[in-house]
């Protein structure tokens, strides 16, 4: 069941409950219940902004609370990688399957660590929208590309000495 169906089911259940209450009570308490029920529902589907629209507002909020380097990192990832892909999606349309497709599309161009960082920014936008009462973020479990354990060669003292001498000889010759 997607978010739209869940919201429709909730509204239907509220209407059914109100009908039952109408048959047992006068209209005054029903109107109060209706106001409470309406206040606790998510915004109408048409009112949910696109990812692109909300991401711009998200960046404005982040600019006030983040260091410049962190803000630039978010800005760069959103503007160059994330928004071009998710721009026309409404926030409530982004789910586990769409995020998994995004990961699959980007795994040829970015390292596994970069993909994790990019998804972290997407999730930050979605959770910010949830905090603002715009959407309810579903539980998301993603499968990321495996990170490779690369072996590094650490220079021995002898190798370091040879490298230093080589650089010393070649740096002075080209100066």
C-alpha positions in Angstrom: 0.0 0.0 0.0 1.5 3.3 -1.0 1.1 6.6 0.9 -1.8 7.8 -1.3 -3.8 4.6 -0.7 -3.0 4.8 3.1 -4.2 8.4 3.2 -7.4 7.6 1.3 -8.0 4.6 3.7 -7.5 6.9 6.7 -10.0 9.5 5.3 -12.5 6.7 4.5 -12.2 5.3 8.1 -12.6 8.8 9.6 -15.8 9.3 7.5 -17.1 5.9 8.5 -16.5 6.7 12.2 -18.2 10.1 11.8 -21.2 8.4 10.2 -21.5 6.0 13.1 -21.2 8.9 15.6 -23.8 10.8 13.8 -26.3 8.0 14.3 -25.7 8.1 18.1 -25.1 11.7 19.0 -25.8 15.3 18.1 -23.7 17.3 15.5 -21.7 19.4 17.9 -19.2 16.7 19.2 -19.0 15.4 15.6 -17.8 18.7 14.3 -15.2 18.9 17.0 -14.0 15.4 16.1 -14.0 16.2 12.4 -11.8 19.3 13.0 -9.3 17.2 15.1 -9.2 14.4 12.5 -8.6 16.9 9.7 -5.8 18.6 11.6 -4.0 15.3 12.0 -4.0 14.2 8.4 -1.2 14.9 5.9 -1.5 17.7 3.4 -3.6 17.1 0.3 -1.7 15.3 -2.5 -1.7 18.5 -4.6 -0.1 20.4 -1.8 2.9 18.2 -1.6 5.8 20.0 -3.3 8.2 18.5 -5.8 11.6 17.4 -4.6 13.3 20.3 -6.4 11.0 22.9 -4.8 11.5 21.6 -1.3 15.2 21.0 -1.8 15.7 24.7 -2.4 13.9 25.5 0.8 15.9 22.9 2.6 19.2 24.5 1.4 18.0 27.9 2.7 17.4 26.4 6.1 20.8 24.5 6.1 22.7 27.6 5.1 21.7 29.2 8.4 22.8 26.2 10.5 25.8 24.6 8.7 29.4 25.5 8.3 30.2 26.8 4.8 32.1 23.7 3.8 29.2 21.4 4.8 26.6 23.6 3.2 28.6 23.6 -0.1 28.9 19.8 0.1 25.1 19.6 0.4 24.5 22.3 -2.3 26.9 20.6 -4.8 25.3 17.1 -4.3 21.8 18.4 -4.5 22.3 20.7 -7.5 24.5 18.5 -9.7 23.5 14.9 -8.8 20.2 14.7 -6.9 17.9 17.4 -8.2 18.4 16.5 -11.8 17.2 12.9 -11.0 14.4 13.7 -8.6 13.3 17.1 -9.8 9.8 16.3 -10.9 9.0 13.7 -8.2 6.6 14.9 -5.5 8.2 14.3 -2.1 5.6 11.6 -1.2 6.4 9.7 -4.4 10.0 9.0 -3.4 10.1 5.5 -1.9 12.5 2.6 -1.4 12.1 1.4 -5.0 12.8 4.8 -6.5 15.9 5.3 -4.3 17.1 1.8 -5.2 16.8 2.7 -8.9 18.7 5.9 -8.3 21.5 3.9 -6.6 21.6 1.5 -9.5 21.7 4.4 -12.0 24.6 6.1 -10.2 26.8 3.1 -9.3 28.7 3.2 -12.6 29.6 6.9 -12.1 30.3 7.1 -8.3 32.1 5.1 -5.7 30.1 3.2 -3.1 31.1 5.7 -0.4 30.0 8.6 -2.6 26.6 6.9 -3.3 26.1 6.5 0.5 26.9 10.2 1.0 24.5 11.2 -1.8 21.7 9.1 -0.3 22.3 10.6 3.1 21.6 14.0 1.6 18.4 12.7 -0.1 17.3 11.2 3.2 18.1 14.5 5.0 15.8 16.4 2.6 13.0 13.8 3.1 13.3 13.8 6.9 13.3 17.6 7.0 10.0 17.5 5.0 8.7 15.0 7.6 9.7 17.4 10.4 7.8 20.2 8.6 4.7 18.0 8.5 4.7 17.7 4.7 5.2 13.9 4.3 5.6 10.8 6.4 8.9 9.0 5.4 8.4 5.3 5.0 10.9 2.8 6.4 13.7 2.6 3.8 16.2 -0.3 3.5 18.5 0.1 0.6 21.2 -2.2 -0.9 24.3 -0.3 -1.6 27.2 -1.3 -3.9 29.9 -3.1 -1.9 32.8 -1.1 -0.8 36.1 -2.6 -1.8 38.8 -3.1 0.7 41.8 -1.7 -1.0 45.3 -2.6 0.2 47.7 0.2 0.6 51.5 0.0 0.3 53.2 1.8 3.1 56.7 2.9 2.2 59.5 1.3 4.1 62.3 3.4 5.5 64.5 2.4 2.6 61.8 3.2 0.0 61.2 6.6 1.6 64.9 7.5 1.5 65.1 6.6 -2.2 62.0 8.6 -3.0 63.3 11.6 -1.0 66.7 11.5 -2.8 65.0 11.2 -6.2 62.7 14.1 -5.5 65.6 16.1 -4.1 67.7 15.5 -7.3 64.9 16.1 -9.7 63.5 19.2 -8.0 66.8 21.0 -7.9 67.5 20.2 -11.6 64.2 21.6 -12.8 64.4 24.8 -10.8 
